[in-house]
């Protein structure tokens, strides 16, 4: 299956948002009634650690003490809700905005009203806002979205005192993927920007070869550009992938690059051409690969080559070493936090092998 141009995060958010439509279950009854209350606005953390939760399997093995915010759908499993609040972990609602919501004051109010209703119904602690439609800088929708975010943030703070408001943004503010927002104005209205420091290869168009989705220097440049723009670095949460991409190689160049189209093809390479693959699958395939783990110094990322029948494949991914290197940006740039896409991409079962890999990935988020 090949990925469309939407990012992994957009697909995750759309899945979570659709779950809100089909659920009517009331929030759980925890043993302690204090756990049913939203996390106090007075609760502050030095470094945010966001995590996206999609399924319940092996959730008990999550490193709860290392998470500060979990992005969820409206309905939260009873046990997860109670244990999260026992650790003072915020549970925030995914809220998708589309161009259609910007049309009139009535559509804006309807979106705000529905969002507030869901947050109150499930006693959640904040809102994670995603706008995945393309916008041109200075366009009518560009300005409409800015005003909508300012109005919405003001409304949410009145209706939901103490709620955490996060807005999802691309890896760079330079409109490389035609998602242009008034970043500075929106950042002033909300609490956090969740920066998609992954799937960057979709925007690079580097010679139609397999490459890292989250190369070190691109991530650093993107985050630095937000800060140069005037966005408070403490409002930036850097998203990192717990997955990789499996590329089918048409041929290998002289320098060993996995080329994704035949040399006689003149059309421009269309990204993405890789197949998404979770880290838990990557660590299973790696020992059976032809090359073992290789390291690319330019991108500060691991990869390996394997064969499927007579076809060569190259897998690029992030592991504890590459994530640890990017995690140094937390101190270097004085960022507000880091985020995991997504929790179930790492095996959280109780086997010794899985426990070791999970421990390494969690520790990479906050290296010593």
C-alpha positions in Angstrom: 0.0 0.0 0.0 1.4 3.4 -1.0 0.8 6.5 1.1 -1.1 9.4 -0.3 0.3 12.9 0.2 -1.3 13.3 3.6 1.1 12.8 6.5 0.9 10.0 8.9 -0.2 12.4 11.6 -3.1 13.7 9.5 -4.3 10.1 9.0 -4.0 9.4 12.8 -6.0 12.6 13.6 -8.7 11.8 11.1 -9.1 8.4 12.6 -9.4 9.8 16.1 -11.8 12.5 15.0 -14.2 10.1 13.3 -14.4 8.1 16.5 -16.0 11.1 18.2 -19.0 10.8 15.8 -19.9 7.2 16.7 -19.5 7.2 20.5 -22.0 8.0 23.2 -20.4 6.4 26.2 -20.1 8.5 29.3 -16.7 9.0 30.9 -15.6 6.4 33.4 -16.0 6.4 37.2 -12.6 6.2 38.8 -12.1 5.0 42.3 -11.1 8.5 43.4 -13.5 11.2 42.3 -10.6 13.7 42.1 -9.4 11.8 39.0 -12.6 12.7 37.2 -11.7 16.4 37.3 -9.7 18.0 34.5 -6.0 18.6 35.2 -5.6 21.9 37.0 -4.2 24.8 35.0 -1.7 25.3 37.8 -0.1 22.0 36.8 2.9 22.8 34.7 5.7 20.7 33.4 9.2 21.7 32.3 9.2 19.6 29.2 6.1 18.3 27.5 6.1 14.7 26.2 3.1 14.2 23.8 1.9 10.7 22.8 -0.7 9.6 20.3 -2.8 6.6 21.5 -4.9 4.6 19.1 -5.5 1.2 20.6 -5.7 -0.4 24.1 -3.4 -3.5 23.5 -0.5 -3.5 25.9 -1.3 0.0 27.2 -0.4 -1.0 30.7 3.2 -1.2 29.7 3.4 2.5 28.6 6.0 4.5 30.5 3.3 6.6 32.2 5.8 8.6 34.3 7.4 9.9 31.1 4.2 11.2 29.4 2.7 14.6 30.0 -0.1 14.7 27.3 -2.0 12.0 25.5 -3.9 12.8 22.3 -7.1 10.8 22.3 -10.6 10.6 20.7 -13.6 11.8 22.7 -14.1 8.5 24.3 -11.3 7.3 26.5 -11.0 3.7 27.9 -11.9 3.7 31.6 -8.5 2.4 32.8 -6.5 4.7 30.6 -8.5 7.8 31.7 -8.0 7.0 35.4 -4.3 6.0 35.3 -3.5 9.0 33.1 -5.0 11.4 35.6 -3.3 9.6 38.5 0.0 10.6 36.8 -1.3 14.2 36.1 -1.2 13.4 32.4 -3.5 15.6 30.3 -5.9 13.9 27.9 -6.5 16.2 24.9 -9.2 15.9 22.2 -8.3 15.8 18.5 -10.3 18.4 16.6 -10.0 18.6 12.8 -10.7 21.9 11.0 -11.5 22.1 7.3 -11.9 25.0 5.0 -15.7 24.5 5.2 -15.6 25.5 8.8 -14.2 28.9 7.9 -17.2 29.9 5.7 -19.4 31.8 8.1 -19.7 32.8 11.7 -22.4 30.1 12.0 -20.0 27.3 10.9 -17.3 28.6 13.2 -19.6 28.7 16.2 -20.9 25.3 15.4 -17.4 23.8 15.3 -16.5 25.6 18.6 -19.7 24.5 20.2 -19.3 20.8 19.2 -15.7 20.8 20.4 -16.5 22.3 23.7 -19.3 19.8 24.2 -17.1 16.8 23.6 -14.3 18.1 25.9 -16.9 18.7 28.7 -18.7 15.4 28.1 -15.5 13.3 28.5 -13.9 15.6 31.1 -10.8 16.1 29.0 -8.0 18.5 29.6 -7.4 20.3 26.3 -7.7 20.3 22.5 -5.3 19.3 19.7 -6.3 21.2 16.6 -5.3 20.1 13.1 -5.9 21.9 9.8 -4.6 19.7 6.9 -6.0 21.6 3.9 -3.6 23.6 1.8 -3.5 27.3 2.2 -1.7 30.0 0.3 0.0 32.8 2.2 -2.2 35.9 2.3 -5.2 34.2 0.9 -8.7 34.8 2.2 -8.8 31.4 4.0 -5.3 32.2 5.4 -6.7 35.2 7.2 -10.0 33.5 8.1 -8.2 30.6 9.8 -6.1 33.1 11.9 -9.2 34.9 13.1 -11.0 31.6 13.8 -8.0 30.4 15.9 -8.0 33.6 17.9 -11.7 33.5 18.5 -11.7 29.8 19.3 -8.8 30.1 21.8 -10.6 32.9 23.6 -13.9 30.9 23.7 -12.2 27.7 24.9 -10.5 29.5 27.8 -13.9 30.9 28.9 -15.9 27.7 28.4 -13.0 25.3 29.5 -10.9 27.1 32.1 -7.4 25.7 32.3 -7.6 23.8 29.0 -4.4 23.2 27.0 -4.7 24.4 23.4 -2.3 22.9 20.8 -2.2 23.6 17.1 -0.6 21.2 14.6 1.9 22.7 12.2 4.3 21.4 9.4 8.0 20.8 10.0 8.9 24.2 8.5 7.1 27.6 8.4 8.4 28.2 4.9 5.3 26.9 3.1 7.2 24.0 1.5 4.1 21.9 1.5 1.5 24.6 0.7 0.3 24.6 4.3 0.8 28.3 5.0 -0.5 29.7 8.2 0.0 33.0 10.1 2.2 31.1 12.5 3.2 34.0 14.7 -0.4 35.3 15.2 -1.8 31.8 15.9 1.1 30.9 18.2 0.3 34.0 20.3 -3.3 32.8 20.8 -2.7 29.2 21.7 -0.4 27.3 24.2 1.6 25.0 22.0 2.6 24.2 18.4 3.0 20.5 17.6 5.6 20.5 14.9 5.5 17.6 12.4 9.3 17.0 12.3 8.7 13.8 10.2 7.6 12.9 6.7 9.9 15.6 5.6 11.0 13.5 2.6 7.6 14.3 1.0 8.8 17.9 0.6 12.4 17.4 -0.3 12.2 15.8 -3.8 15.8 14.8 -3.6 16.5 12.9 -6.9 13.9 10.2 -6.3 16.0 8.1 -4.0 15.1 6.4 -0.7 15.9 8.7 2.3 15.1 9.5 5.9 11.7 10.9 6.7 13.2 12.9 9.6 16.7 14.0 8.7 18.6 15.7 11.6 19.6 18.9 9.8 16.2 19.5 8.2 14.5 19.0 11.6 16.9 21.5 13.2 16.4 24.0 10.4 12.6 23.8 10.5 12.5 24.4 14.3 15.0 27.2 14.1 13.0 28.9 11.4 10.0 29.0 13.7 12.1 30.7 16.3 13.5 33.2 13.9 10.0 34.0 12.8 9.3 35.1 16.4 7.5 32.0 17.8 8.3 31.4 21.4 10.6 28.3 21.4 8.8 27.1 24.6 5.6 26.7 22.6 7.3 24.3 20.2 6.8 20.5 20.6 8.9 18.5 18.2 7.2 15.4 16.9 9.4 12.4 16.2 8.5 9.2 14.4 8.4 5.7 15.9 8.2 4.3 12.4 10.0 4.2 9.1 9.5 3.7 5.3 10.1 0.7 3.2 11.2 1.6 -0.3 11.3 -0.7 -3.4 14.6 -0.1 -5.2 14.5 0.0 -9.0 18.3 0.0 -9.1 21.3 1.2 -7.0 23.4 4.1 -8.0 27.2 4.0 -7.9 27.2 5.6 -4.4 24.7 3.0 -3.1 21.5 5.1 -3.2 18.3 3.2 -3.7 16.7 4.7 -6.8 12.9 4.6 -7.0 12.4 4.8 -10.7 14.1 3.5 -13.8 16.7 5.7 -15.5 14.7 5.9 -18.7 11.7 7.5 -16.9 11.7 11.3 -17.4 8.8 12.2 -15.2 9.4 13.8 -11.9 9.5 11.5 -8.9 6.2 11.6 -7.0 6.5 11.3 -3.2 5.9 9.4 -1.1 6.9 6.1 -2.7 7.7 4.3 0.5 5.5 2.0 2.5 5.0 3.0 6.1 6.4 0.4 8.6 6.2 0.6 12.4 9.4 0.3 14.6 8.2 -3.0 16.1 8.2 -4.6 12.6 11.5 -3.0 11.7 13.4 -4.6 14.6 11.9 -8.0 13.6 13.2 -7.6 10.0 16.6 -6.1 10.7 18.3 -9.3 11.8 17.2 -11.0 8.6 18.4 -8.1 6.3 21.3 -8.4 3.9 23.3 -5.5 5.4 22.4 -5.2 9.0 22.0 -1.8 10.4 23.8 0.9 8.4 24.2 4.6 9.3 24.0 7.7 7.1 26.1 10.6 8.5 24.5 13.3 6.3 21.0 12.5 7.6 22.0 11.1 11.0 19.6 8.2 10.4 19.8 4.3 10.2 18.7 2.1 7.3 19.1 -1.4 6.0 18.6 -3.4 2.8 16.7 -6.7 2.4 15.4 -8.8 -0.5 11.9 -9.9 -1.2 12.1 -12.5 -3.9 14.4 -10.9 -6.5 13.5 -7.3 -5.4 15.7 -5.1 -3.3 14.2 -3.0 -0.6 15.8 -0.2 1.5 14.2 0.7 4.9 14.9 4.1 6.5 13.7 4.7 10.0 14.4 6.3 13.4 15.8 4.4 16.3 17.1 5.3 19.8 20.3 6.8 18.4 18.7 9.1 15.8 15.9 10.1 18.2 18.4 10.9 21.0 20.3 13.1 18.6 17.2 15.1 17.8 16.2 15.2 21.4 19.2 17.3 22.1 17.3 20.1 20.4 15.1 20.3 23.6 18.0 22.0 25.4 19.8 23.5 22.5 16.7 25.4 21.2 14.9 25.6 24.6 11.9 23.8 23.2 8.6 23.2 25.0 8.7 19.4 24.4 8.8 16.4 22.3 6.0 14.1 20.8 5.7 10.5 19.8 4.0 9.3 16.6 2.6 6.9 17.7 2.6 4.7 20.9 1.5 1.4 19.3 4.3 1.5 16.7 6.6 0.2 19.5 6.0 -3.3 20.9 4.9 -2.8 24.6 4.3 -6.5 25.3 6.0 -8.2 28.2 8.6 -10.2 26.3 12.2 -9.5 27.3 13.1 -8.4 23.7 10.1 -6.1 23.4 10.8 -4.6 26.9 14.4 -3.8 25.9 13.4 -2.1 22.6 10.6 -0.1 24.3 12.9 1.0 27.1 15.5 2.3 24.6 12.9 4.2 22.6 11.4 5.8 25.7 14.8 6.8 27.1 15.7 8.4 23.7 13.0 11.0 24.2 14.9 12.5 27.2 18.6 11.5 26.9 20.9 12.3 29.9 
